[in-house]
Amino acid sequence: SRRAILRVGRFGMNVPSKIMKRFVLSLKLSVSALLLLSVLPSGAVIVINNLSGNTDYDGWDDFSNLPGYGTFEVGPFAPPGTPWPSPIGSFEAGSGNAEVNRTAGTHYSAGISLYSFAGSSDFTVFDPDPIGGLATVVLTLEDWEGSSATSDPLLSFNGGTQSMVADFTSSSVVGSGDFGGPFLINARTFQWDVSSLGSITSFNIDWTQGSSAGLLALQLEQSDVFSIASAVPIPEPQTAVLLALVSSFLLVRRRGRAGDRNYSSFVTETNPQ
């Protein structure tokens, strides 16, 4: 039928309905891709762990430029190496009441991370009130390698010094940067199975962050049911949107090719020579 031709615009351009549908589809997919920005987990959500049971979450999404936690230049803030004024409580949306503290060393809140030129630093994450029936704890560090190695975190509980090595570990490259030279950003995940240890009323996780090894973010999760954390890295929002737009383009292109073939047949039938 000739009704399959739409007349649009001041010049009366003939536009096949299939092409118009392709344009509308492309527009819808592009809008959907941009809406990913509002549904992607943000900030300190470094990985998706998909833990079972009742869970609790603490996140620190940005350690840069925190007032009172040191600066490379002498100024209104404390110079590097001085004690922190207090631990840094988790501040990502939906967080519990865990805290992170630098107990020794010189890492300070620099322009993009906790950083030290001068040497390594000891850190601890402490939760004074973990979830009831605690069965597993998962800690993820988002950082980059420095001039000295960063140690693997060790877990202790109920005020003890058990220093337990993680039962499961994983590591993924999640980005890159440049801070006096290029570096890779890693998401390093450590999981402990504490389901057989009885009642745990508090716990702390301790590690040494290497010299020149920046710490960008932390993620702490726990559950009353043990299941192995999937530790799937979350892409940066810009990357996720780009991937969605590329997928949208490829889908429209495939449908467009089919539409072009159908339209060619349509033109032949409705415009006989």
C-alpha positions in Angstrom: 0.0 0.0 0.0 1.2 3.5 -0.7 0.1 4.5 2.8 3.5 3.1 3.9 5.0 6.4 2.7 4.9 9.3 5.2 5.1 12.9 4.0 7.1 15.1 6.5 8.8 18.4 6.5 8.2 21.7 4.6 9.7 20.2 1.4 7.3 17.2 1.4 10.1 14.6 1.8 8.8 11.1 1.4 10.0 8.9 4.4 9.2 5.2 4.5 7.5 4.2 7.7 10.3 1.6 8.3 12.9 4.3 8.3 10.9 6.4 10.7 10.5 3.4 13.0 14.3 2.9 12.8 14.8 6.5 13.9 12.4 6.2 16.8 14.0 2.9 17.9 17.5 4.5 17.8 16.2 7.4 19.9 14.7 5.1 22.5 17.8 3.0 22.8 20.0 6.1 23.2 17.8 7.4 25.9 17.8 4.0 27.6 21.6 4.0 27.5 21.8 7.4 29.2 19.4 6.3 31.9 22.0 3.7 32.9 23.7 6.6 34.7 20.9 6.6 37.2 20.7 2.9 37.8 24.4 1.9 37.9 25.7 1.5 41.5 27.8 4.5 42.2 31.0 5.5 44.0 32.5 2.9 46.3 30.6 0.1 44.8 33.7 -1.4 43.2 32.4 -5.0 42.6 29.1 -6.8 42.7 29.4 -9.7 45.2 25.9 -11.1 45.0 26.0 -12.3 48.6 23.1 -14.4 49.9 21.1 -13.9 53.1 20.9 -10.7 55.2 23.7 -8.4 54.2 25.3 -5.2 55.4 27.4 -2.8 53.4 30.0 0.0 54.1 31.6 2.1 51.4 34.2 4.8 51.0 33.9 6.1 47.5 36.5 8.9 47.4 39.4 9.5 49.7 40.7 12.6 48.0 41.0 16.1 49.6 39.5 15.2 52.9 40.0 18.2 55.3 42.1 17.4 58.3 43.7 14.2 56.9 46.9 15.7 55.7 48.2 17.5 52.6 51.5 17.4 50.8 51.9 21.1 51.3 52.1 22.7 54.8 49.0 24.7 55.2 45.7 24.8 57.1 45.6 21.0 57.2 47.8 18.6 59.1 51.1 17.8 57.3 51.9 14.3 56.2 52.8 11.8 59.0 50.8 13.4 61.8 48.0 11.3 63.4 44.6 11.5 61.8 42.1 13.4 63.9 39.7 10.4 63.9 38.9 7.3 61.9 36.9 7.9 58.7 33.4 6.5 58.9 31.9 4.9 55.8 30.1 7.6 53.9 28.7 6.0 50.8 24.9 5.9 50.6 23.4 2.9 52.4 26.5 2.3 54.6 26.6 1.0 58.1 28.9 2.1 60.9 32.3 0.7 60.0 35.4 2.9 60.1 38.8 3.0 58.5 41.9 4.4 60.2 45.6 4.8 59.5 47.3 3.5 62.6 50.9 4.2 61.4 52.7 5.7 58.5 52.4 8.7 56.2 49.5 8.2 53.7 47.4 11.3 53.5 44.4 12.5 51.6 45.9 13.7 48.3 44.3 14.9 45.1 43.0 11.6 43.9 43.5 9.1 46.8 45.2 8.3 50.1 48.8 8.5 49.1 52.4 8.7 50.5 55.7 9.5 48.9 57.5 8.9 52.1 56.8 5.2 52.9 54.1 2.6 53.7 51.2 2.9 56.1 49.2 0.6 58.3 45.5 0.6 57.9 42.6 -1.0 59.8 38.9 -1.3 59.0 36.8 -1.8 62.2 33.2 -2.7 62.6 31.9 -2.5 66.2 28.5 -3.9 65.4 28.5 -6.6 62.6 25.4 -8.3 61.3 23.9 -10.9 63.6 24.9 -14.4 62.9 27.9 -13.2 60.9 29.0 -15.9 58.4 31.2 -14.1 55.8 33.1 -10.9 55.4 34.3 -9.4 52.1 36.7 -6.5 51.7 37.6 -4.9 48.4 40.4 -2.4 48.0 40.6 -0.2 44.9 44.2 0.9 44.6 47.3 0.8 42.4 50.8 -0.7 43.0 53.5 1.5 44.5 57.2 1.3 45.0 56.7 -1.2 47.9 54.3 -4.0 48.1 50.9 -3.8 49.8 50.2 -6.7 52.1 47.1 -8.9 52.0 44.5 -7.9 54.7 44.2 -10.1 57.8 41.0 -10.4 59.9 40.7 -10.6 63.7 37.5 -10.6 65.8 36.1 -9.9 69.3 39.2 -7.9 70.3 41.6 -10.8 69.5 44.7 -11.1 67.4 43.7 -14.0 65.2 45.1 -12.4 62.0 43.2 -14.7 59.7 44.3 -15.0 56.1 41.4 -14.6 53.6 39.8 -17.9 52.4 39.1 -16.6 48.9 40.8 -13.8 46.9 40.4 -12.3 43.4 41.8 -9.3 41.5 40.7 -7.4 38.5 42.0 -4.4 36.6 39.2 -1.8 36.6 40.9 1.3 35.2 44.1 3.3 34.7 45.4 6.7 35.5 48.5 8.9 35.6 50.1 10.4 38.7 53.7 11.2 37.8 53.5 8.2 35.4 50.8 5.7 34.2 49.4 3.1 36.5 46.7 0.4 36.5 43.8 0.5 39.0 43.1 -2.8 40.6 40.0 -4.1 42.5 41.4 -6.7 45.0 38.8 -8.7 46.9 39.3 -10.7 50.0 36.7 -13.0 51.6 36.6 -14.8 54.9 34.4 -17.7 55.9 33.6 -17.1 59.6 30.5 -19.3 59.7 32.0 -21.8 62.1 33.6 -19.3 64.6 30.6 -18.7 66.8 29.3 -15.3 67.8 31.3 -12.4 66.5 30.5 -9.1 68.1 33.2 -7.0 66.4 35.9 -7.4 63.9 38.9 -5.6 62.3 40.8 -6.1 59.1 44.4 -4.9 59.0 46.9 -4.4 56.2 49.9 -2.3 55.1 49.5 0.0 52.1 52.8 0.2 50.2 54.7 3.4 49.6 53.4 5.3 46.5 50.5 2.9 46.4 47.4 5.0 46.2 44.1 3.8 47.9 41.2 5.2 46.0 38.2 3.4 47.6 37.1 0.6 49.9 34.1 -1.7 50.0 33.1 -3.8 53.0 30.3 -6.4 52.9 29.0 -9.0 55.2 26.3 -11.6 55.4 24.7 -14.1 57.8 24.9 -16.8 55.1 28.1 -17.9 53.5 28.3 -17.8 49.7 31.4 -17.2 47.6 31.4 -13.6 46.4 31.2 -13.2 42.7 33.4 -10.0 42.8 32.2 -8.8 39.3 33.8 -5.4 38.6 31.5 -2.4 38.1 32.4 -0.4 35.0 32.8 3.4 35.3 29.4 5.0 34.3 31.0 6.5 31.2 32.2 3.1 30.1 28.8 1.5 30.7 27.0 4.2 28.7 29.4 3.9 25.8 28.9 0.1 25.7 25.1 0.5 25.7 25.3 3.1 22.9 27.5 0.8 20.8 25.1 -2.1 21.4 22.1 0.2 20.5 23.9 1.2 17.2 24.6 -2.3 16.3 21.0 -3.4 16.9 19.6 -0.5 14.9 22.1 -1.2 12.1 21.0 -4.9 11.9 17.4 -3.9 11.9 18.1 -1.2 9.4 19.7 -3.6 6.9 16.6 -5.8 7.1 14.4 -2.7 6.7 16.4 -1.5 3.7 15.9 -4.8 1.9 12.2 -4.7 2.6 12.0 -1.1 1.5 13.8 -1.9 -1.8 11.2 -4.6 -2.5 8.5 -2.1 -1.5 9.7 0.6 -3.9 9.9 -1.9 -6.7 6.3 -3.0 -6.1 4.8 0.5 -5.6 6.8 2.2 -8.4 6.6 -0.1 -11.4 8.8 1.0 -14.3 
